[in-house]
Amino acid sequence: MQKLCLTDNCYNITKQLAKKLEFLSHVGRYIEDAQKIGDEKAKTTWETIRSDEERHAGMLRDMLIADVKGNKL
């Protein structure tokens, strides 16, 4: 039986996607904290970063799906 192993590229995509998703699971609290103290600049900054990270996570997800479909694991 052949053992499957992730390529370095697939590993990198998976690792970074996990980091993006972990950040996204916490950023709502950062936004709430900024809102609680009335720091509109911090709130807006966190919201912008969240939006960017959501886009980046989507890009990584799409690359991972392409690798899986292309059997590039």
Contacts in CASP RR format, 6 or more apart in sequence:
PFRMAT RR
TARGET T0000
AUTHOR 0000-0000-0000
METHOD contacts of the structure
MODEL  1
MQKLCLTDNCYNITKQLAKKLEFLSHVGRYIEDAQKIGDEKAKTTWETIR
SDEERHAGMLRDMLIADVKGNKL
4 73 0 8 1.000
5 73 0 8 1.000
6 14 0 8 1.000
6 73 0 8 1.000
7 67 0 8 1.000
7 72 0 8 1.000
7 73 0 8 1.000
9 67 0 8 1.000
9 72 0 8 1.000
10 64 0 8 1.000
10 67 0 8 1.000
10 72 0 8 1.000
10 73 0 8 1.000
13 60 0 8 1.000
13 63 0 8 1.000
13 64 0 8 1.000
13 67 0 8 1.000
14 64 0 8 1.000
16 60 0 8 1.000
17 57 0 8 1.000
17 60 0 8 1.000
17 61 0 8 1.000
17 64 0 8 1.000
20 53 0 8 1.000
20 56 0 8 1.000
20 57 0 8 1.000
20 60 0 8 1.000
21 57 0 8 1.000
23 53 0 8 1.000
24 50 0 8 1.000
24 53 0 8 1.000
24 54 0 8 1.000
24 57 0 8 1.000
27 46 0 8 1.000
27 49 0 8 1.000
27 50 0 8 1.000
27 53 0 8 1.000
28 46 0 8 1.000
28 50 0 8 1.000
30 46 0 8 1.000
31 43 0 8 1.000
31 46 0 8 1.000
31 47 0 8 1.000
31 50 0 8 1.000
34 40 0 8 1.000
34 42 0 8 1.000
34 43 0 8 1.000
34 46 0 8 1.000
35 43 0 8 1.000
66 72 0 8 1.000
67 73 0 8 1.000
END
